[in-house]
């Protein structure tokens, strides 16, 4: 279970690095506009907000990766705390997204599935020993 938790946490971190790229670097480009369904004008108007939001995603990824590294270095208590903080926050953000509007259900599922699996697997591995 721990291996599953770490692999899905790492994949969630990679996804959030990609989201960072789209929001903070490529926001006004065609790829990001297609992913987020924005026009060139909307992207230009929301560029600063997206830039900031992208860094939140990057920081969640960093916290998660540091936790994984600590767990792999036998610093389990700190590692578990960081992996759960990172992936738990990713999952919470996905829940917030879908509770704002059902129109975001697909985006929330994309953003939240890997963190959900990571949290459940890590908590199960801690509970089951």
Backbone atoms as SQL, in Angstrom:
CREATE TABLE atoms (id INTEGER PRIMARY KEY, chain TEXT, resi INTEGER, resn TEXT, atom TEXT, x REAL, y REAL, z REAL);
INSERT INTO atoms VALUES
  (1, 'A', 1, 'UNK', 'N', 0.820, -1.202, 0.000),
  (2, 'A', 1, 'UNK', 'CA', 0.000, 0.000, 0.000),
  (3, 'A', 1, 'UNK', 'C', 0.860, 1.260, 0.000),
  (4, 'A', 2, 'UNK', 'N', 1.972, 1.208, 0.712),
  (5, 'A', 2, 'UNK', 'CA', 2.848, 2.383, 0.761),
  (6, 'A', 2, 'UNK', 'C', 3.401, 2.693, -0.625),
  (7, 'A', 3, 'UNK', 'N', 3.790, 1.667, -1.357),
  (8, 'A', 3, 'UNK', 'CA', 4.307, 1.890, -2.713),
  (9, 'A', 3, 'UNK', 'C', 3.246, 2.534, -3.596),
  (10, 'A', 4, 'UNK', 'N', 2.017, 2.048, -3.517),
  (11, 'A', 4, 'UNK', 'CA', 0.927, 2.639, -4.284),
  (12, 'A', 4, 'UNK', 'C', 0.738, 4.104, -3.898),
  (13, 'A', 5, 'UNK', 'N', 0.790, 4.381, -2.608),
  (14, 'A', 5, 'UNK', 'CA', 0.635, 5.763, -2.127),
  (15, 'A', 5, 'UNK', 'C', 1.729, 6.664, -2.685),
  (16, 'A', 6, 'UNK', 'N', 2.962, 6.187, -2.655),
  (17, 'A', 6, 'UNK', 'CA', 4.074, 7.019, -3.120),
  (18, 'A', 6, 'UNK', 'C', 4.038, 7.222, -4.627),
  (19, 'A', 7, 'UNK', 'N', 3.680, 6.189, -5.365),
  (20, 'A', 7, 'UNK', 'CA', 3.610, 6.324, -6.830),
  (21, 'A', 7, 'UNK', 'C', 2.485, 7.285, -7.218),
  (22, 'A', 8, 'UNK', 'N', 1.318, 7.126, -6.616),
  (23, 'A', 8, 'UNK', 'CA', 0.207, 8.019, -6.981),
  (24, 'A', 8, 'UNK', 'C', 0.457, 9.446, -6.476),
  (25, 'A', 9, 'UNK', 'N', 1.121, 9.582, -5.343),
  (26, 'A', 9, 'UNK', 'CA', 1.489, 10.923, -4.859),
  (27, 'A', 9, 'UNK', 'C', 2.464, 11.582, -5.828),
  (28, 'A', 10, 'UNK', 'N', 3.432, 10.811, -6.324),
  (29, 'A', 10, 'UNK', 'CA', 4.386, 11.356, -7.295),
  (30, 'A', 10, 'UNK', 'C', 3.686, 11.753, -8.586),
  (31, 'A', 11, 'UNK', 'N', 2.756, 10.935, -9.050),
  (32, 'A', 11, 'UNK', 'CA', 1.999, 11.272, -10.258),
  (33, 'A', 11, 'UNK', 'C', 1.137, 12.511, -10.045),
  (34, 'A', 12, 'UNK', 'N', 0.546, 12.623, -8.855),
  (35, 'A', 12, 'UNK', 'CA', -0.238, 13.821, -8.531),
  (36, 'A', 12, 'UNK', 'C', 0.657, 15.060, -8.534),
  (37, 'A', 13, 'UNK', 'N', 1.854, 14.920, -7.990),
  (38, 'A', 13, 'UNK', 'CA', 2.793, 16.046, -7.986),
  (39, 'A', 13, 'UNK', 'C', 3.154, 16.443, -9.418),
  (40, 'A', 14, 'UNK', 'N', 3.423, 15.451, -10.269),
  (41, 'A', 14, 'UNK', 'CA', 3.737, 15.755, -11.667),
  (42, 'A', 14, 'UNK', 'C', 2.575, 16.471, -12.359),
  (43, 'A', 15, 'UNK', 'N', 1.366, 16.009, -12.105),
  (44, 'A', 15, 'UNK', 'CA', 0.196, 16.664, -12.682),
  (45, 'A', 15, 'UNK', 'C', 0.118, 18.118, -12.230),
  (46, 'A', 16, 'UNK', 'N', 0.405, 18.360, -10.955),
  (47, 'A', 16, 'UNK', 'CA', 0.321, 19.724, -10.444),
  (48, 'A', 16, 'UNK', 'C', 1.466, 20.602, -10.944),
  (49, 'A', 17, 'UNK', 'N', 2.593, 20.013, -11.264),
  (50, 'A', 17, 'UNK', 'CA', 3.658, 20.778, -11.927),
  (51, 'A', 17, 'UNK', 'C', 3.189, 21.174, -13.334),
  (52, 'A', 18, 'UNK', 'N', 2.519, 20.269, -14.019),
  (53, 'A', 18, 'UNK', 'CA', 1.968, 20.582, -15.341),
  (54, 'A', 18, 'UNK', 'C', 0.923, 21.694, -15.244),
  (55, 'A', 19, 'UNK', 'N', 0.067, 21.614, -14.240),
  (56, 'A', 19, 'UNK', 'CA', -0.930, 22.669, -14.042),
  (57, 'A', 19, 'UNK', 'C', -0.226, 23.998, -13.767),
  (58, 'A', 20, 'UNK', 'N', 0.841, 23.961, -12.967),
  (59, 'A', 20, 'UNK', 'CA', 1.647, 25.164, -12.739),
  (60, 'A', 20, 'UNK', 'C', 2.128, 25.733, -14.072),
  (61, 'A', 21, 'UNK', 'N', 2.677, 24.872, -14.918),
  (62, 'A', 21, 'UNK', 'CA', 3.171, 25.312, -16.217),
  (63, 'A', 21, 'UNK', 'C', 2.059, 26.006, -17.015),
  (64, 'A', 22, 'UNK', 'N', 0.906, 25.351, -17.078),
  (65, 'A', 22, 'UNK', 'CA', -0.201, 25.928, -17.847),
  (66, 'A', 22, 'UNK', 'C', -0.646, 27.272, -17.276),
  (67, 'A', 23, 'UNK', 'N', -0.768, 27.351, -15.959),
  (68, 'A', 23, 'UNK', 'CA', -1.312, 28.559, -15.343),
  (69, 'A', 23, 'UNK', 'C', -0.295, 29.693, -15.235),
  (70, 'A', 24, 'UNK', 'N', 0.942, 29.374, -14.942),
  (71, 'A', 24, 'UNK', 'CA', 1.923, 30.426, -14.661),
  (72, 'A', 24, 'UNK', 'C', 2.831, 30.763, -15.832),
  (73, 'A', 25, 'UNK', 'N', 2.981, 29.855, -16.762),
  (74, 'A', 25, 'UNK', 'CA', 3.905, 30.091, -17.868),
  (75, 'A', 25, 'UNK', 'C', 3.165, 30.196, -19.201),
  (76, 'A', 26, 'UNK', 'N', 2.254, 29.288, -19.453),
  (77, 'A', 26, 'UNK', 'CA', 1.630, 29.197, -20.773),
  (78, 'A', 26, 'UNK', 'C', 0.192, 29.713, -20.808),
  (79, 'A', 27, 'UNK', 'N', -0.234, 30.446, -19.800),
  (80, 'A', 27, 'UNK', 'CA', -1.636, 30.822, -19.624),
  (81, 'A', 27, 'UNK', 'C', -2.269, 31.462, -20.850),
  (82, 'A', 28, 'UNK', 'N', -1.563, 32.356, -21.504),
  (83, 'A', 28, 'UNK', 'CA', -2.162, 33.057, -22.635),
  (84, 'A', 28, 'UNK', 'C', -1.958, 32.325, -23.972),
  (85, 'A', 29, 'UNK', 'N', -1.265, 31.199, -23.931),
  (86, 'A', 29, 'UNK', 'CA', -1.022, 30.432, -25.149),
  (87, 'A', 29, 'UNK', 'C', -2.201, 29.549, -25.517),
  (88, 'A', 30, 'UNK', 'N', -2.178, 29.011, -26.723),
  (89, 'A', 30, 'UNK', 'CA', -3.315, 28.211, -27.205),
  (90, 'A', 30, 'UNK', 'C', -3.560, 26.933, -26.401),
  (91, 'A', 31, 'UNK', 'N', -2.506, 26.266, -25.931),
  (92, 'A', 31, 'UNK', 'CA', -2.696, 25.018, -25.181),
  (93, 'A', 31, 'UNK', 'C', -3.447, 25.273, -23.878),
  (94, 'A', 32, 'UNK', 'N', -3.003, 26.257, -23.104),
  (95, 'A', 32, 'UNK', 'CA', -3.658, 26.562, -21.830),
  (96, 'A', 32, 'UNK', 'C', -5.078, 27.071, -22.056),
  (97, 'A', 33, 'UNK', 'N', -5.244, 27.896, -23.073),
  (98, 'A', 33, 'UNK', 'CA', -6.593, 28.407, -23.354),
  (99, 'A', 33, 'UNK', 'C', -7.535, 27.271, -23.718),
  (100, 'A', 34, 'UNK', 'N', -7.034, 26.283, -24.446),
  (101, 'A', 34, 'UNK', 'CA', -7.875, 25.139, -24.802),
  (102, 'A', 34, 'UNK', 'C', -8.214, 24.313, -23.553),
  (103, 'A', 35, 'UNK', 'N', -7.210, 24.038, -22.721),
  (104, 'A', 35, 'UNK', 'CA', -7.439, 23.239, -21.514),
  (105, 'A', 35, 'UNK', 'C', -8.449, 23.912, -20.585),
  (106, 'A', 36, 'UNK', 'N', -8.308, 25.232, -20.406),
  (107, 'A', 36, 'UNK', 'CA', -9.159, 25.940, -19.454),
  (108, 'A', 36, 'UNK', 'C', -10.370, 26.599, -20.092),
  (109, 'A', 37, 'UNK', 'N', -10.496, 26.483, -21.411),
  (110, 'A', 37, 'UNK', 'CA', -11.673, 27.007, -22.092),
  (111, 'A', 37, 'UNK', 'C', -11.793, 28.518, -22.044),
  (112, 'A', 38, 'UNK', 'N', -10.667, 29.214, -22.180),
  (113, 'A', 38, 'UNK', 'CA', -10.703, 30.672, -22.144),
  (114, 'A', 38, 'UNK', 'C', -10.370, 31.243, -23.515),
  (115, 'A', 39, 'UNK', 'N', -10.892, 32.414, -23.752),
  (116, 'A', 39, 'UNK', 'CA', -10.550, 33.136, -24.977),
  (117, 'A', 39, 'UNK', 'C', -9.224, 33.863, -24.756),
  (118, 'A', 40, 'UNK', 'N', -8.659, 34.372, -25.831),
  (119, 'A', 40, 'UNK', 'CA', -7.411, 35.134, -25.716),
  (120, 'A', 40, 'UNK', 'C', -7.620, 36.350, -24.809),
  (121, 'A', 41, 'UNK', 'N', -8.767, 36.994, -24.948),
  (122, 'A', 41, 'UNK', 'CA', -9.058, 38.168, -24.121),
  (123, 'A', 41, 'UNK', 'C', -9.202, 37.780, -22.642),
  (124, 'A', 42, 'UNK', 'N', -9.949, 36.719, -22.367),
  (125, 'A', 42, 'UNK', 'CA', -10.103, 36.262, -20.970),
  (126, 'A', 42, 'UNK', 'C', -8.759, 35.879, -20.365),
  (127, 'A', 43, 'UNK', 'N', -7.951, 35.183, -21.129),
  (128, 'A', 43, 'UNK', 'CA', -6.635, 34.775, -20.635),
  (129, 'A', 43, 'UNK', 'C', -5.781, 35.986, -20.309),
  (130, 'A', 44, 'UNK', 'N', -5.825, 36.995, -21.154),
  (131, 'A', 44, 'UNK', 'CA', -5.046, 38.205, -20.906),
  (132, 'A', 44, 'UNK', 'C', -5.535, 38.919, -19.649),
  (133, 'A', 45, 'UNK', 'N', -6.849, 38.965, -19.463),
  (134, 'A', 45, 'UNK', 'CA', -7.437, 39.654, -18.309),
  (135, 'A', 45, 'UNK', 'C', -7.176, 38.922, -16.990),
  (136, 'A', 46, 'UNK', 'N', -7.022, 37.611, -17.046),
  (137, 'A', 46, 'UNK', 'CA', -6.859, 36.815, -15.816),
  (138, 'A', 46, 'UNK', 'C', -5.425, 36.324, -15.620),
  (139, 'A', 47, 'UNK', 'N', -4.508, 36.829, -16.406),
  (140, 'A', 47, 'UNK', 'CA', -3.124, 36.353, -16.393),
  (141, 'A', 47, 'UNK', 'C', -2.490, 36.414, -15.002),
  (142, 'A', 48, 'UNK', 'N', -2.667, 37.510, -14.287),
  (143, 'A', 48, 'UNK', 'CA', -2.047, 37.639, -12.962),
  (144, 'A', 48, 'UNK', 'C', -2.645, 36.652, -11.957),
  (145, 'A', 49, 'UNK', 'N', -3.939, 36.465, -12.018),
  (146, 'A', 49, 'UNK', 'CA', -4.586, 35.505, -11.118),
  (147, 'A', 49, 'UNK', 'C', -4.104, 34.081, -11.406),
  (148, 'A', 50, 'UNK', 'N', -4.037, 33.733, -12.671),
  (149, 'A', 50, 'UNK', 'CA', -3.586, 32.392, -13.050),
  (150, 'A', 50, 'UNK', 'C', -2.134, 32.178, -12.653),
  (151, 'A', 51, 'UNK', 'N', -1.318, 33.200, -12.823),
  (152, 'A', 51, 'UNK', 'CA', 0.094, 33.121, -12.439),
  (153, 'A', 51, 'UNK', 'C', 0.223, 32.752, -10.960),
  (154, 'A', 52, 'UNK', 'N', -0.515, 33.438, -10.128),
  (155, 'A', 52, 'UNK', 'CA', -0.503, 33.177, -8.689),
  (156, 'A', 52, 'UNK', 'C', -1.032, 31.779, -8.379),
  (157, 'A', 53, 'UNK', 'N', -2.149, 31.410, -8.998),
  (158, 'A', 53, 'UNK', 'CA', -2.748, 30.094, -8.770),
  (159, 'A', 53, 'UNK', 'C', -1.800, 28.974, -9.178),
  (160, 'A', 54, 'UNK', 'N', -1.082, 29.171, -10.259),
  (161, 'A', 54, 'UNK', 'CA', -0.121, 28.165, -10.704),
  (162, 'A', 54, 'UNK', 'C', 0.933, 27.879, -9.655),
  (163, 'A', 55, 'UNK', 'N', 1.386, 28.916, -8.977),
  (164, 'A', 55, 'UNK', 'CA', 2.400, 28.704, -7.950),
  (165, 'A', 55, 'UNK', 'C', 1.847, 27.937, -6.757),
  (166, 'A', 56, 'UNK', 'N', 0.579, 28.101, -6.428),
  (167, 'A', 56, 'UNK', 'CA', -0.025, 27.268, -5.383),
  (168, 'A', 56, 'UNK', 'C', 0.090, 25.797, -5.763),
  (169, 'A', 57, 'UNK', 'N', -0.200, 25.491, -7.009),
  (170, 'A', 57, 'UNK', 'CA', -0.091, 24.104, -7.477),
  (171, 'A', 57, 'UNK', 'C', 1.346, 23.605, -7.424),
  (172, 'A', 58, 'UNK', 'N', 2.285, 24.456, -7.801),
  (173, 'A', 58, 'UNK', 'CA', 3.696, 24.076, -7.720),
  (174, 'A', 58, 'UNK', 'C', 4.115, 23.800, -6.283),
  (175, 'A', 59, 'UNK', 'N', 3.696, 24.643, -5.361),
  (176, 'A', 59, 'UNK', 'CA', 4.073, 24.451, -3.958),
  (177, 'A', 59, 'UNK', 'C', 3.490, 23.165, -3.385),
  (178, 'A', 60, 'UNK', 'N', 2.267, 22.815, -3.775),
  (179, 'A', 60, 'UNK', 'CA', 1.694, 21.534, -3.333),
  (180, 'A', 60, 'UNK', 'C', 2.511, 20.368, -3.879),
  (181, 'A', 61, 'UNK', 'N', 2.953, 20.491, -5.113),
  (182, 'A', 61, 'UNK', 'CA', 3.795, 19.443, -5.702),
  (183, 'A', 61, 'UNK', 'C', 5.118, 19.330, -4.957),
  (184, 'A', 62, 'UNK', 'N', 5.727, 20.452, -4.632),
  (185, 'A', 62, 'UNK', 'CA', 7.013, 20.439, -3.920),
  (186, 'A', 62, 'UNK', 'C', 6.868, 19.805, -2.546),
  (187, 'A', 63, 'UNK', 'N', 5.841, 20.181, -1.807),
  (188, 'A', 63, 'UNK', 'CA', 5.606, 19.593, -0.482),
  (189, 'A', 63, 'UNK', 'C', 5.463, 18.078, -0.600),
  (190, 'A', 64, 'UNK', 'N', 4.728, 17.631, -1.589),
  (191, 'A', 64, 'UNK', 'CA', 4.504, 16.204, -1.800),
  (192, 'A', 64, 'UNK', 'C', 5.806, 15.488, -2.145),
  (193, 'A', 65, 'UNK', 'N', 6.594, 16.046, -3.035),
  (194, 'A', 65, 'UNK', 'CA', 7.857, 15.421, -3.439),
  (195, 'A', 65, 'UNK', 'C', 8.841, 15.382, -2.275),
  (196, 'A', 66, 'UNK', 'N', 8.920, 16.438, -1.499),
  (197, 'A', 66, 'UNK', 'CA', 9.808, 16.424, -0.330),
  (198, 'A', 66, 'UNK', 'C', 9.361, 15.329, 0.644),
  (199, 'A', 67, 'UNK', 'N', 8.061, 15.182, 0.824),
  (200, 'A', 67, 'UNK', 'CA', 7.547, 14.108, 1.674),
  (201, 'A', 67, 'UNK', 'C', 7.913, 12.735, 1.163),
  (202, 'A', 68, 'UNK', 'N', 7.815, 12.534, -0.133),
  (203, 'A', 68, 'UNK', 'CA', 8.191, 11.245, -0.735),
  (204, 'A', 68, 'UNK', 'C', 9.668, 10.976, -0.487),
  (205, 'A', 69, 'UNK', 'N', 10.496, 11.980, -0.731),
  (206, 'A', 69, 'UNK', 'CA', 11.943, 11.822, -0.529),
  (207, 'A', 69, 'UNK', 'C', 12.245, 11.487, 0.929),
  (208, 'A', 70, 'UNK', 'N', 11.587, 12.152, 1.847),
  (209, 'A', 70, 'UNK', 'CA', 11.803, 11.859, 3.270),
  (210, 'A', 70, 'UNK', 'C', 11.369, 10.439, 3.615),
  (211, 'A', 71, 'UNK', 'N', 10.237, 10.011, 3.080),
  (212, 'A', 71, 'UNK', 'CA', 9.792, 8.641, 3.357),
  (213, 'A', 71, 'UNK', 'C', 10.781, 7.625, 2.798),
  (214, 'A', 72, 'UNK', 'N', 11.299, 7.885, 1.620),
  (215, 'A', 72, 'UNK', 'CA', 12.274, 6.971, 1.024),
  (216, 'A', 72, 'UNK', 'C', 13.620, 7.017, 1.744),
  (217, 'A', 73, 'UNK', 'N', 13.829, 8.052, 2.556),
  (218, 'A', 73, 'UNK', 'CA', 15.063, 8.206, 3.333),
  (219, 'A', 73, 'UNK', 'C', 14.867, 7.760, 4.780),
  (220, 'A', 74, 'UNK', 'N', 13.810, 7.006, 5.026),
  (221, 'A', 74, 'UNK', 'CA', 13.485, 6.478, 6.357),
  (222, 'A', 74, 'UNK', 'C', 13.175, 7.564, 7.383),
  (223, 'A', 75, 'UNK', 'N', 12.724, 8.703, 6.926),
  (224, 'A', 75, 'UNK', 'CA', 12.233, 9.748, 7.823),
  (225, 'A', 75, 'UNK', 'C', 10.711, 9.752, 7.701),
  (226, 'A', 76, 'UNK', 'N', 10.134, 8.615, 8.126),
  (227, 'A', 76, 'UNK', 'CA', 8.734, 8.352, 7.837),
  (228, 'A', 76, 'UNK', 'C', 7.760, 9.357, 8.448),
  (229, 'A', 77, 'UNK', 'N', 7.966, 9.769, 9.685),
  (230, 'A', 77, 'UNK', 'CA', 6.988, 10.658, 10.316),
  (231, 'A', 77, 'UNK', 'C', 6.858, 11.979, 9.559),
  (232, 'A', 78, 'UNK', 'N', 7.973, 12.622, 9.303),
  (233, 'A', 78, 'UNK', 'CA', 7.937, 13.888, 8.567),
  (234, 'A', 78, 'UNK', 'C', 7.468, 13.658, 7.136),
  (235, 'A', 79, 'UNK', 'N', 7.926, 12.587, 6.515),
  (236, 'A', 79, 'UNK', 'CA', 7.540, 12.291, 5.140),
  (237, 'A', 79, 'UNK', 'C', 6.053, 12.060, 4.992),
  (238, 'A', 80, 'UNK', 'N', 5.493, 11.255, 5.878),
  (239, 'A', 80, 'UNK', 'CA', 4.051, 10.979, 5.837),
  (240, 'A', 80, 'UNK', 'C', 3.278, 12.284, 6.015),
  (241, 'A', 81, 'UNK', 'N', 3.705, 13.103, 6.973),
  (242, 'A', 81, 'UNK', 'CA', 3.013, 14.372, 7.213),
  (243, 'A', 81, 'UNK', 'C', 3.013, 15.244, 5.967),
  (244, 'A', 82, 'UNK', 'N', 4.152, 15.323, 5.298),
  (245, 'A', 82, 'UNK', 'CA', 4.229, 16.175, 4.108),
  (246, 'A', 82, 'UNK', 'C', 3.456, 15.591, 2.924),
  (247, 'A', 83, 'UNK', 'N', 3.543, 14.278, 2.733),
  (248, 'A', 83, 'UNK', 'CA', 2.780, 13.666, 1.637),
  (249, 'A', 83, 'UNK', 'C', 1.283, 13.868, 1.873),
  (250, 'A', 84, 'UNK', 'N', 0.834, 13.665, 3.095),
  (251, 'A', 84, 'UNK', 'CA', -0.588, 13.863, 3.387),
  (252, 'A', 84, 'UNK', 'C', -0.984, 15.332, 3.280),
  (253, 'A', 85, 'UNK', 'N', -0.112, 16.246, 3.693),
  (254, 'A', 85, 'UNK', 'CA', -0.414, 17.675, 3.565),
  (255, 'A', 85, 'UNK', 'C', -0.526, 18.067, 2.092),
  (256, 'A', 86, 'UNK', 'N', 0.416, 17.610, 1.284),
  (257, 'A', 86, 'UNK', 'CA', 0.404, 17.967, -0.134),
  (258, 'A', 86, 'UNK', 'C', -0.768, 17.358, -0.876),
  (259, 'A', 87, 'UNK', 'N', -0.909, 16.038, -0.782),
  (260, 'A', 87, 'UNK', 'CA', -1.979, 15.371, -1.525),
  (261, 'A', 87, 'UNK', 'C', -3.351, 15.680, -0.924),
  (262, 'A', 88, 'UNK', 'N', -3.411, 15.835, 0.386),
  (263, 'A', 88, 'UNK', 'CA', -4.674, 16.211, 1.020),
  (264, 'A', 88, 'UNK', 'C', -5.146, 17.587, 0.568),
  (265, 'A', 89, 'UNK', 'N', -4.207, 18.514, 0.419),
  (266, 'A', 89, 'UNK', 'CA', -4.563, 19.853, -0.074),
  (267, 'A', 89, 'UNK', 'C', -4.984, 19.803, -1.532),
  (268, 'A', 90, 'UNK', 'N', -4.317, 18.970, -2.330),
  (269, 'A', 90, 'UNK', 'CA', -4.715, 18.804, -3.730),
  (270, 'A', 90, 'UNK', 'C', -6.140, 18.271, -3.800),
  (271, 'A', 91, 'UNK', 'N', -6.436, 17.271, -2.970),
  (272, 'A', 91, 'UNK', 'CA', -7.773, 16.685, -2.939),
  (273, 'A', 91, 'UNK', 'C', -8.802, 17.711, -2.475),
  (274, 'A', 92, 'UNK', 'N', -8.462, 18.465, -1.447),
  (275, 'A', 92, 'UNK', 'CA', -9.382, 19.492, -0.945),
  (276, 'A', 92, 'UNK', 'C', -9.662, 20.541, -2.024),
  (277, 'A', 93, 'UNK', 'N', -8.651, 20.931, -2.769),
  (278, 'A', 93, 'UNK', 'CA', -8.833, 21.906, -3.849),
  (279, 'A', 93, 'UNK', 'C', -9.774, 21.358, -4.921),
  (280, 'A', 94, 'UNK', 'N', -9.660, 20.077, -5.219),
  (281, 'A', 94, 'UNK', 'CA', -10.554, 19.458, -6.201),
  (282, 'A', 94, 'UNK', 'C', -11.991, 19.444, -5.690),
  (283, 'A', 95, 'UNK', 'N', -12.163, 19.177, -4.411),
  (284, 'A', 95, 'UNK', 'CA', -13.508, 19.182, -3.822),
  (285, 'A', 95, 'UNK', 'C', -14.101, 20.583, -3.865),
  (286, 'A', 96, 'UNK', 'N', -13.292, 21.585, -3.530),
  (287, 'A', 96, 'UNK', 'CA', -13.754, 22.968, -3.594),
  (288, 'A', 96, 'UNK', 'C', -14.166, 23.318, -5.021),
  (289, 'A', 97, 'UNK', 'N', -13.376, 22.890, -5.979),
  (290, 'A', 97, 'UNK', 'CA', -13.664, 23.187, -7.379),
  (291, 'A', 97, 'UNK', 'C', -15.027, 22.639, -7.797),
  (292, 'A', 98, 'UNK', 'N', -15.308, 21.394, -7.463),
  (293, 'A', 98, 'UNK', 'CA', -16.574, 20.792, -7.892),
  (294, 'A', 98, 'UNK', 'C', -17.759, 21.306, -7.074),
  (295, 'A', 99, 'UNK', 'N', -17.526, 21.712, -5.831),
  (296, 'A', 99, 'UNK', 'CA', -18.644, 22.247, -5.049),
  (297, 'A', 99, 'UNK', 'C', -19.012, 23.656, -5.489),
  (298, 'A', 100, 'UNK', 'N', -18.092, 24.326, -6.179),
  (299, 'A', 100, 'UNK', 'CA', -18.388, 25.662, -6.725),
  (300, 'A', 100, 'UNK', 'C', -19.371, 25.560, -7.887),
  (301, 'A', 101, 'UNK', 'N', -19.146, 24.554, -8.736),
  (302, 'A', 101, 'UNK', 'CA', -20.022, 24.369, -9.886),
  (303, 'A', 101, 'UNK', 'C', -19.832, 22.962, -10.435),
  (304, 'A', 102, 'UNK', 'N', -20.921, 22.313, -10.725),
  (305, 'A', 102, 'UNK', 'CA', -20.858, 20.970, -11.331),
  (306, 'A', 102, 'UNK', 'C', -20.190, 21.004, -12.703),
  (307, 'A', 103, 'UNK', 'N', -20.135, 22.167, -13.317),
  (308, 'A', 103, 'UNK', 'CA', -19.478, 22.299, -14.616),
  (309, 'A', 103, 'UNK', 'C', -17.992, 21.955, -14.522),
  (310, 'A', 104, 'UNK', 'N', -17.437, 22.013, -13.310),
  (311, 'A', 104, 'UNK', 'CA', -16.019, 21.716, -13.102),
  (312, 'A', 104, 'UNK', 'C', -15.772, 20.278, -12.651),
  (313, 'A', 105, 'UNK', 'N', -16.772, 19.423, -12.759),
  (314, 'A', 105, 'UNK', 'CA', -16.641, 18.048, -12.275),
  (315, 'A', 105, 'UNK', 'C', -15.503, 17.292, -12.962),
  (316, 'A', 106, 'UNK', 'N', -15.374, 17.453, -14.261),
  (317, 'A', 106, 'UNK', 'CA', -14.300, 16.744, -14.975),
  (318, 'A', 106, 'UNK', 'C', -12.929, 17.256, -14.530),
  (319, 'A', 107, 'UNK', 'N', -12.782, 18.549, -14.427),
  (320, 'A', 107, 'UNK', 'CA', -11.513, 19.130, -13.976),
  (321, 'A', 107, 'UNK', 'C', -11.202, 18.689, -12.547),
  (322, 'A', 108, 'UNK', 'N', -12.212, 18.664, -11.702),
  (323, 'A', 108, 'UNK', 'CA', -12.010, 18.232, -10.317),
  (324, 'A', 108, 'UNK', 'C', -11.609, 16.765, -10.253),
  (325, 'A', 109, 'UNK', 'N', -12.221, 15.940, -11.085),
  (326, 'A', 109, 'UNK', 'CA', -11.857, 14.515, -11.118),
  (327, 'A', 109, 'UNK', 'C', -10.421, 14.346, -11.593),
  (328, 'A', 110, 'UNK', 'N', -10.048, 15.100, -12.612),
  (329, 'A', 110, 'UNK', 'CA', -8.676, 15.036, -13.125),
  (330, 'A', 110, 'UNK', 'C', -7.685, 15.462, -12.048),
  (331, 'A', 111, 'UNK', 'N', -8.004, 16.543, -11.380),
  (332, 'A', 111, 'UNK', 'CA', -7.123, 17.111, -10.362),
  (333, 'A', 111, 'UNK', 'C', -7.119, 16.297, -9.073),
  (334, 'A', 112, 'UNK', 'N', -8.211, 15.634, -8.757),
  (335, 'A', 112, 'UNK', 'CA', -8.350, 15.023, -7.443),
  (336, 'A', 112, 'UNK', 'C', -8.228, 13.517, -7.345),
  (337, 'A', 113, 'UNK', 'N', -8.268, 12.799, -8.450),
  (338, 'A', 113, 'UNK', 'CA', -8.261, 11.335, -8.377),
  (339, 'A', 113, 'UNK', 'C', -6.935, 10.791, -7.848),
  (340, 'A', 114, 'UNK', 'N', -5.828, 11.227, -8.416),
  (341, 'A', 114, 'UNK', 'CA', -4.523, 10.725, -7.940),
  (342, 'A', 114, 'UNK', 'C', -4.279, 11.083, -6.471),
  (343, 'A', 115, 'UNK', 'N', -4.543, 12.323, -6.048),
  (344, 'A', 115, 'UNK', 'CA', -4.379, 12.614, -4.624),
  (345, 'A', 115, 'UNK', 'C', -5.292, 11.769, -3.729),
  (346, 'A', 116, 'UNK', 'N', -6.511, 11.514, -4.174),
  (347, 'A', 116, 'UNK', 'CA', -7.427, 10.673, -3.394),
  (348, 'A', 116, 'UNK', 'C', -6.849, 9.284, -3.197),
  (349, 'A', 117, 'UNK', 'N', -6.364, 8.686, -4.281),
  (350, 'A', 117, 'UNK', 'CA', -5.772, 7.346, -4.181),
  (351, 'A', 117, 'UNK', 'C', -4.554, 7.381, -3.249),
  (352, 'A', 118, 'UNK', 'N', -3.730, 8.412, -3.375),
  (353, 'A', 118, 'UNK', 'CA', -2.542, 8.522, -2.533),
  (354, 'A', 118, 'UNK', 'C', -2.911, 8.633, -1.054),
  (355, 'A', 119, 'UNK', 'N', -3.880, 9.473, -0.747),
  (356, 'A', 119, 'UNK', 'CA', -4.302, 9.654, 0.657),
  (357, 'A', 119, 'UNK', 'C', -4.873, 8.359, 1.211),
  (358, 'A', 120, 'UNK', 'N', -5.777, 7.744, 0.466),
  (359, 'A', 120, 'UNK', 'CA', -6.409, 6.504, 0.948),
  (360, 'A', 120, 'UNK', 'C', -5.357, 5.404, 1.127),
  (361, 'A', 121, 'UNK', 'N', -4.472, 5.253, 0.154),
  (362, 'A', 121, 'UNK', 'CA', -3.455, 4.198, 0.244),
  (363, 'A', 121, 'UNK', 'C', -2.488, 4.453, 1.389),
  (364, 'A', 122, 'UNK', 'N', -2.092, 5.706, 1.594),
  (365, 'A', 122, 'UNK', 'CA', -1.147, 6.009, 2.672),
  (366, 'A', 122, 'UNK', 'C', -1.796, 5.823, 4.035),
  (367, 'A', 123, 'UNK', 'N', -3.020, 6.284, 4.190),
  (368, 'A', 123, 'UNK', 'CA', -3.722, 6.100, 5.466),
  (369, 'A', 123, 'UNK', 'C', -3.952, 4.606, 5.718),
  (370, 'A', 124, 'UNK', 'N', -4.305, 3.849, 4.684),
  (371, 'A', 124, 'UNK', 'CA', -4.498, 2.402, 4.830),
  (372, 'A', 124, 'UNK', 'C', -3.193, 1.728, 5.233),
  (373, 'A', 125, 'UNK', 'N', -2.079, 2.144, 4.632),
  (374, 'A', 125, 'UNK', 'CA', -0.806, 1.510, 4.983),
  (375, 'A', 125, 'UNK', 'C', -0.417, 1.823, 6.421),
  (376, 'A', 126, 'UNK', 'N', -0.752, 2.998, 6.896),
  (377, 'A', 126, 'UNK', 'CA', -0.459, 3.345, 8.286),
  (378, 'A', 126, 'UNK', 'C', -1.364, 2.581, 9.257),
  (379, 'A', 127, 'UNK', 'N', -2.607, 2.412, 8.862),
  (380, 'A', 127, 'UNK', 'CA', -3.590, 1.725, 9.712),
  (381, 'A', 127, 'UNK', 'C', -3.342, 0.221, 9.768),
  (382, 'A', 128, 'UNK', 'N', -2.984, -0.340, 8.620),
  (383, 'A', 128, 'UNK', 'CA', -2.794, -1.782, 8.542),
  (384, 'A', 128, 'UNK', 'C', -1.391, -2.224, 8.973),
  (385, 'A', 129, 'UNK', 'N', -0.532, -1.251, 9.142),
  (386, 'A', 129, 'UNK', 'CA', 0.812, -1.568, 9.639),
  (387, 'A', 129, 'UNK', 'C', 1.736, -1.842, 8.551);
